[in-house]
Every structure is written in C-alpha cells, then in structure tokens.
Amino acid sequence: MDFAFDTTPRCVFREGAAEAMGALVAPVLPHGPILVVTDRTLRDLGLPDPALASLAKAGYEAVVFDAVTPDPPAPMIERAAALARERDVGGVLAIGGGSVIDTAKLAAHLALSDRPLGDIYGVNRCTGPRLPLVCVPTTGGTGSEMTPISVVTKSDTEKMGVSDPVLMPDMAVLDPRLSVSLPADHTAATGVDAMVHAIEAYTSALRKNPVSDALALEALRLLSATIHRAVAAPEDIAARGAMLLGSMLAGKAFANAPCAAVHALAYPLGARFHLPHGLSNALLLPAILRFNRSAAEADYARLGEVIFGRAGADALIEGAARLGPDLGLPTQLSAVGIGENDLPVMARDAMAQTRLLQNNPRPVGEADALAIYRDAF
Ligand SMILES: [Fe+2]
C-alpha cells in the first residue's frame, strides 16, 4: 500500500455558524479588507448578510464580489482576482455553491500570481502561494471546500480543471441554515453530485486508498439516507446538516481518490448545454455504472449494500437508475435539449478530460464515450 492523504486542515460544523463568522475565521483571515465571493442570487436572498454583519463587527472590511455565474467562466474568475489585487485584500471568504467556491479558490491564488489562468489548467501547474482562504458551502453537493480542485469554463465549449495543492482551502465552515433556501431541484441535483463524488472515489483506479474508502462509505450512508427527505422537506435542518456533512466527507474522499468518467462525460453537458453540474452527473451515472460494471463488480456490490441496502452490483445499478426519477430529475439526455447529432462532438470533447478519465476503473475511448451517451440518450 502506498498513499498520501491531504485535506482542508480545519472544519467547523455548527448550526448558526454564519452569525459567528467574524470570530470563527479570525485564526485564518487577517483583520482588514477581505474578498467575499458569492453570487447575485444568494445576495438577493440575503444569505450572506449574517456572515457579513459578523465580519464587520469583528473588524473585517468585506470587498464583495457577487458576479459569480454557474460554470464559472475564466474571464469572470480573473475579474475576481483583479478586484482582490486592487483592494489589496488579506484573505478570501467564499459563501455559495461549487461555482462560488471554485472561483474563490482560484482568485485567492491568482491575486498573488503574475501568471494568467490559462497557464495553470491541469494538475500541479500552479506556482507560488495564495491568500488565506475560508469556504462556506451553501449546497450539500460540491465538496469543493475540501478539495484542491477548481473547475473552469475555459471557452464556449470546454470545461477544464485546475488541480493543485495550493488550492486546498485553509478552513471550511458548514452551517446547515445556509442551505435551507436551496430549491428542491438543486437539492436533488447537488445531492446526487455528492453521491457521485463518493462512488467515483471508491472506485478510483489510480489513487484508491483506505482513508478515502472509509469516508466515501460514510458519505454514501448519510447522503442516501437523507437526500429524499432534504428534497421533500427543504426546512428540515437535520436533513440539511446530513447533506452538508455527507458532501464534505465525499469531498475529502475524492480530493485524494479522484473522480472519473461520470465527471469527464458530464463536463461537455455543462460547457455546451449549460446543464447544472449535478444534473449532468445524474443523467450519466446509470449508463456509466453499466459500462464500468465488468471492471468494478466487487466495489459496486459493496456500494449497492451501503446505498440501497442490498448487496450486489445489480442493486447499485438498478438503484442508481431509480434515483433520478424518484427525486424528480430528468433521466434522459433527450429530455434536456440534447439532440442525437450532438453526441459525437460531446464524445470527442470528453476525451480532453484526461485528468478524470485516467481514474476510471475501465478505460474509456471516444467510441465508448459515444456508446455511453447513446445509452443515456
Ligand atoms: Fe461533481
């Protein structure tokens, strides 16, 4: 056995943590100006307000960047970094979903770097430090608060990852109250994303390790026991807390046993058709489990038992196929505006995701990707 395990060093889980944000972040963020990264929807909902009030009271000057858009485009991320530089902030705080956190992670690094974002796509391409960084997730899905990865929309058709130890946040603050306003469809899609993180970590080909395995199993136990309740009863704080905890554990798992073909094949759906990331994963999960089965039989059997209470790869594959419809999500690519003629170019695009594809338990070529898209169509 040979593995290393890295994670965000500090995690605070507390209902109402937002109201104590100023004191909670004090060991990490120097007092003075800090960049607070969020998005317009959350700002209009007033979601960051309790944290902003607490930060102000504790002596922080929040420089708010609320222009984050889903599937964060590279120029937007560079604008966030430019604002951090202009205002000479001493740290970065993200309050939001995966797009917000991914933007904040890169802004914290780019603010101190003279290299453009275009130079650092891929694995271990960053040079130099980043600003102190705290991430506060508002969805039970991304797990990005625990990973050294940010995903960027590089062009009109391409999403690319930046994976580098420097992007690992210093601290995560999980407050279940911050996710109660998440609509049902987003709760379902981001929850399935978290489950896919844990499933892909558990079967990761290159860096599967016992710590990630343990975290992935616990994440799946929590997420599968809770996701239906979180979707049906949005104000259920216990369910929201379990989803946040599950997605955080899954994030720790896949930060060290990276994701694979579900994510690789999902990226073209986000880049070309602007489908939400979690929904893209949910649409592809059953077809990829069927494709991988011959190479992952034993692991899938264990996951079937943990997630659906019945041992066997069949239990996992059948249960995963029921998950989308049970949660009210679309289940076929043809139902979300994708045409059959789009599939070949998506398969070609997916081949660029070598960072992810190399972790798949079964090799995926372009013809395989096309067959998977057809299966999911
Ligand atoms: Fe994901």
Residues whose N, C-alpha, C, O or C-beta is under 5 A from the ligand:
A	BS01	LIG	D193
